[in-house]
Amino acid sequence: MTAIEVYRDDACYATINDEPSTLGHIRIYPHSQIECLENMKSTEVLHLFKVASICSSMLYEGMKAQGTNIICHNGKGQHPLCIEVLARFNEDNLGLMWEPTQGNPAEITTTANMIKDKIIPVDVEPSRPIVQESPDEISEVEGKVNLRIEQLRRIP
């Protein structure tokens, strides 16, 4: 069986994985053949993660998932660049846990300082005032369901 496409736009596409870790295992791929996020424009990266967030919401809504994991395969030696969204259920036996160990305090401090020295501030849009509208007015426009509004309605 081949993967089944569930979403497509100008920047990316998403498929249901044909070798799923859990039922509802989605992979999101950019159309470009870029190996890592660092080589993409920030708007392209943001778009991929927005699609991942929407896919996660759809797993909550459509499959009544009890949680999701979002994993990014990034860099050489990985899968092709993709974001995986896995639906999680109690007793799904998916072993994504690892045993934490005590880190070396000097190494942790050195790593933290290196990250702080290299990190670039993120532009954040100022918050806008919330305008109350009737949910019926905003959830459907021209007969189409507004997925962003439906995503806001989900209760994980």
C-alpha positions, 0 to 999 in steps of 0.5 A: 500500500502507498501513503494516502495524501490527506492535505496539499497546498503550494508549500507542502503536502501531508500523507497518512503513513503507510507504515504507521507507528500508530493509527493516524500517523501523518507525515508532512513534507515540503515540496522543496527538496531541502534537507533541513529547516535551517536552509528554509525561509522562516515563513516556510518553516512556520507554515509547516508547523501550522499544518502540523498543528492543524493535523494534530487538531484533526486527530483530536477531533476526528479520531478522538486522540488523547494526545499527539506527538510532533516530531521533526526529521531534520538534517542529513542522515534523517528521513527526507525533511518531514514533520510527523504527527502521531495520534496518541491513545492510552495503552497504544504501546508506542515507546517514545520515552527515554530514561533521563540521566543526570547531566554534567553541570559544566557541559550543560552550562557550556551548551546553554551559553553557546545557545544563548550566544547564537540565538536570534530574537524572534519577532512576535506580533503584538497581540490584537484585541479580541472581537466577539463574533457569533461562532456560527458567523465565523466557523463557516464562510461561503459553505466552507468550514474554517479549520482555524476556528474549529482548531480553537474550539478543540479541548484536548 
